């Protein structure tokens, strides 16, 4: 059973300072001690604060974001949340964000109620269980519509239909994406080929990229070298003018709590609900879903699960993964995209055949490389892979390919004797995502109960970390083979929610992944045993002493961490100049190749083996020990810093750039040693000046072992950790966070 310790408040203490001392958070202490409102900000000398032990680590850390029916944040929403068998009343911020909620037992689920203008609570979310780890839960109230800067005003005024229609229309910009322009290229040159053999079928999983066992077509003969034919897109017809969408009628609680009817054009064709930023994909989703026998809501949910997101929630059609070859709107790996191009159902396949007169588009393996070629009769024509891969960034092809790839996996599951056709259309999105996550073979093993204990014990730690995996398995009697399907099905449920993409879901209640497995004659995983509750701290003995006086003084610098100290990442910081046109090329921005190429951080000159230090109090949240890598960043450390732990000047600078961000991240790359290890929760608290490791020449700094050879620490500042790829996106200039440095002339 988890326990807690007690801390006695002293003169000058603050909840923030106490949280930093014990490596926890203000929210954790507030929830653990039942502190709300002013009680969080005014402590009393002698007050007892319970400190959760490591064993009390929450299963889930849930942040809520509440939006109205037009997808705008509800300012300061009043919420009642039920979890861990207790109820809490909380208020969100001006951006509709509330939390985080530290849920000790995820299996007990969560209910979220939103207070309406009449003072009553409406249930807006009910989850029987929650995903493990940190999650952002975005909830849309279908009964609220924001007016101006507030959720609703006092009084009894009413709103006109025109007002509400303009409100909704303003939230939904240009609704349709223009068709991509054709790519004119010369016609391919035929290549004589030997007798054909069958093409390789696409792999069942995007991540595996394994060489198929079936025979594949041989490459073109070496005696007939011909440059591969680039892709030629067919001429496109002018797109028809978009049809006026049907109006949506919604109940809105407005001034004084009086219900009104919000009648506005929200582009509701096919009952498909999309955020304003993703409205431009509506026609593509509807067309692809119709083409492939899916519902647009299922396809939208699938695309949303796969896509990288911009800050406004838009699916990023130009996304590139930093750690793999995944790219485009639906994040296809190179080999998987080429394999989908060989499926006759895909738009890429049909375009290639129409543009070049091919009868077939087939694929072949050569060692570890996969390529495609067109075939007409016995003539084979190599197709330029790079041109085909560029189509990943065209949403029309990327959305279509996501649907086709799902169908490919469904075909594989049918061959595994799973009755996929027994499922309702809205259930296919979850099964497709499961097959994408596990591979069709792995998905079949999980559903049919053929997953082995050893394999489950290998998979679960990869997904949630070794410590969390061990704790979850304990709740299943130490059986990973039960814990993994339970986690996996819950994860799929958290990623795919078809009704979120329906304007009017009606009475539809999509099945859980466990229920879908049951329809496919699989077994539902058992539920975990209840998590032991934290032992309540003993009440302090009654005292006749005078009432403690409030402690409002600022804490002395030595009292707790978080004093805003800033330490340079190297003892001496000099901008690198060796091996570059000038030192400017080692600074942040578009400074490489005559201003045409981005440099994502700064390079500080250093010989291999120079110690690197934590720039501020914070937590190391990621480590890479790729010391032998010769590409990308090599070995690295990522430090997370709360803005409150920055000195005032840097704190104000960051707040001016990103007023809604409370965290900043510092990235150290090309290291030769990492001197710290992560704790059971996957992090490690460090103080400013803590040695993190040593500079090196790993990654694409290979061979830069001395300052004369260009040796350096690559140092970045980031305002987010997700969707970090090439270019400057997600990054900012780190120089303002360096206490002192030298710029060579």
Buried (B, 14 or more C-beta within 10 A) or exposed (E): EBBBEEBEBBEBBBBBBBBBBBBBBBBBBBBBBEBEEEBBEBBBBBBBBBBBBEEBBBBBBBBBBBBBBBBBBBBBBBBBBBBBEEEBEBEBEEEBBBBBBBBBBBBBBBBBBBBBBEEEBBEBBEBEBBBBBEBEBBBBBBBBBBBEEEBBBEEEEEBEEEBBBEBBBEBBEEBBBEBBEEBEBEEBEBBEBEEBEEBBBBBBBBBBBEBBEEEBBBBBEEEEEBEBBBBBBBEEEEEEEEEEBBBBEBEBBBBBBBEBEBBBBBBBBBBBBBBBBBBBBBBBBBBBBEEBEBBBBBBBBBBBBBBBBBEEBBBBBBBBBEEEBBBBBBBBBBBBBBBBBBBEBBBBBBBBBEBBEBEBBBBBBEEEEBBBBBBBEEBBBBBBBEBBBBBBBBBBBBBBBBBBBBBBBBBBBEEBEBEBEEBBEBBBBBBBBBBBBBBBBBBBBBBBEEBEEEBBBEBBBEBBBEBBBBBBBBBBEEBBBBBBBBBBBBBBBBBBBBBBBBBEBEEEEBBBBBBBBBBBEBEBBBBBEEBBEBEEBEEEEEEEEEEEEEBEEEBEEEBBBBBBBBBBBBEEBBBBBBBBEEBBBBBBBEBBEEEEEBBBBBBBBBBBEBBBBBBBBBBBBBBBBBBEBEEBBBBBBBBBBBBBBBBEEBBEBBBEEBEEEEBBBBBBBBBBBBEBEBBBBBBBBBBBBBEBBBBBBBBBBBEBBBBEBBBBBBBBBBBBBEBBBEEBBBBBBBBEBBEEBEBEE
